[in-house]
Amino acid sequence: MLLTARDIQLITGSECSNSAYREHLQVRDSLGKKSKRLSIKEYCEYWELDYEETVSFLNSNR
């Protein structure tokens, strides 16, 4: 599953879409990704978040 800037807003509780987009970009850059796609798993591994808990949270709040 892919993660959007809006999903990052939900996870972090941020109201600023620009901050979420910058965080999305930061993680992609840190992982050396050339595409604009970021998976939930990659994001969770980067921030050391529990993958199952994050997916469950996103599914219930999307």
Contacts in CASP RR format, 6 or more apart in sequence:
PFRMAT RR
TARGET T0000
AUTHOR 0000-0000-0000
METHOD contacts of the structure
MODEL  1
MLLTARDIQLITGSECSNSAYREHLQVRDSLGKKSKRLSIKEYCEYWELD
YEETVSFLNSNR
1 39 0 8 1.000
1 40 0 8 1.000
1 55 0 8 1.000
2 37 0 8 1.000
2 38 0 8 1.000
2 39 0 8 1.000
2 40 0 8 1.000
3 24 0 8 1.000
3 38 0 8 1.000
3 39 0 8 1.000
3 40 0 8 1.000
3 42 0 8 1.000
3 43 0 8 1.000
4 24 0 8 1.000
5 17 0 8 1.000
5 20 0 8 1.000
5 21 0 8 1.000
5 23 0 8 1.000
5 24 0 8 1.000
6 17 0 8 1.000
6 20 0 8 1.000
7 40 0 8 1.000
7 58 0 8 1.000
7 62 0 8 1.000
8 14 0 8 1.000
8 20 0 8 1.000
8 23 0 8 1.000
8 24 0 8 1.000
8 43 0 8 1.000
9 15 0 8 1.000
9 16 0 8 1.000
9 17 0 8 1.000
9 20 0 8 1.000
10 57 0 8 1.000
10 58 0 8 1.000
10 61 0 8 1.000
10 62 0 8 1.000
11 49 0 8 1.000
11 54 0 8 1.000
11 57 0 8 1.000
11 58 0 8 1.000
12 19 0 8 1.000
12 20 0 8 1.000
12 23 0 8 1.000
14 20 0 8 1.000
24 38 0 8 1.000
27 38 0 8 1.000
27 42 0 8 1.000
27 43 0 8 1.000
27 46 0 8 1.000
27 47 0 8 1.000
28 35 0 8 1.000
28 36 0 8 1.000
28 38 0 8 1.000
30 46 0 8 1.000
31 38 0 8 1.000
31 42 0 8 1.000
31 46 0 8 1.000
33 42 0 8 1.000
40 51 0 8 1.000
40 54 0 8 1.000
40 55 0 8 1.000
40 58 0 8 1.000
41 51 0 8 1.000
43 49 0 8 1.000
43 54 0 8 1.000
44 50 0 8 1.000
44 51 0 8 1.000
44 54 0 8 1.000
45 51 0 8 1.000
END
